[in-house]
Amino acid sequence: MKKVMMLLILLSCFVMGGYAQKNSKCGLITVTVPDSWKTQNPDVGTLGKMLMLMDSDRPSYVYSLTEYHLEVDDLDYAMASLIRNNQSAFYKGAVWGKTEKTQLDGYDALKMDFTNYIFGEKHLCTVYCLINGSTTDVILFMRKDGKPNIFASTLKTIKIAEDVLPNNSISARQELKNIHDGMVKSSGFGKDLGDGITLNNMDVSDTEDVVIYEFGIQDIEDINKISKEKKDAYAQRIRFGILNVLNKLKSNFKALGRCIDEGYDVKVIIQDKKKDEVCVLRFKNAELLSSFEE
């Protein structure tokens, strides 16, 4: 009987990759994987930290841990902006499943299953998104279609240390700059904000206290076919709607809120589908504050 039990234990250890395990860390996130797994640290610039874990050079399993140095209030917004609208190879072209509320190591989180073709092969994926103080964490598990699902056992090893660093340890201007540079380097812009509006760029002026947004309006095909009078009328007509978009961004995206609270104005460049300029809207800080308080 003892020999049978020992055989079962050895078999279990072989399936899980042997006794040798290692703790791998990405910022405040720690996970335990077999010691033979390979690690990579893709460069995401100032946007945060990323760790990839793979079972081999031609992996059947790929785990991705990302700690974004991005403070948001709303998990749905984080899931949409960091995952659904992410243009990296892991997410672009994915077939999304339903979003579910869950918990991960005691933190409220959103979970979503999806499928995607990665490295030319179909993968079954599960992603978790959670907010940890001034950081937003994304934990992604991917396996080749047909391979056993070992996500549940790995998930039990996830540990997330509490973010105890003081918020706003850098200036609002530098935070926006870091986010801009990180997005350009990692997934780029072109994110869908809803209602046919895309975020083509977000930056801050080097010489003035002005946040600059470039919004693409997808139902404007070619601005060169529109007269100046119609452009001016269009700018007045959409001004209130753009204020609402900024208000939503301020609520979910704390870097913008910090800038506005510190007296920054906002300049919004409206572009057509080809990214040609339609008009420029300027919002003084007092107008922004009074509008957001209503």
HELIX and SHEET records of a PDB file:
HELIX    1   1 LYS A    2  VAL A   15  1                                  14    
HELIX    2   2 GLY A   45  LEU A   47  5                                   3    
HELIX    3   3 LEU A   75  MET A   79  1                                   5    
HELIX    4   4 ALA A   80  ARG A   84  3                                   5    
HELIX    5   5 PHE A  151  LEU A  155  1                                   5    
HELIX    6   6 ALA A  172  LYS A  185  1                                  14    
HELIX    7   7 ILE A  223  LYS A  225  5                                   3    
HELIX    8   8 LYS A  228  ASN A  252  1                                  25    
HELIX    9   9 LYS A  254  ASP A  261  1                                   8    
HELIX   10  10 ASN A  285  GLU A  293  1                                   9    
SHEET    1   A 3 GLN A  21  CYS A  26  0                                        
SHEET    2   A 3 ILE A  29  PRO A  34 -1                                        
SHEET    3   A 3 LYS A 159  ILE A 160 -1                                        
SHEET    1   B 7 LYS A  38  GLN A  40  0                                        
SHEET    2   B 7 GLY A  48  MET A  54 -1                                        
SHEET    3   B 7 TYR A  61  TYR A  68 -1                                        
SHEET    4   B 7 THR A 135  LYS A 144 -1                                        
SHEET    5   B 7 GLU A 121  ASN A 132 -1                                        
SHEET    6   B 7 TYR A 107  ILE A 118 -1                                        
SHEET    7   B 7 VAL A  95  LEU A 104 -1                                        
SHEET    1   C 5 LYS A 191  GLY A 194  0                                        
SHEET    2   C 5 ILE A 197  VAL A 204 -1                                        
SHEET    3   C 5 VAL A 210  ILE A 217 -1                                        
SHEET    4   C 5 ASP A 265  GLN A 271  1                                        
SHEET    5   C 5 GLU A 277  PHE A 283 -1                                        
END                                                                             
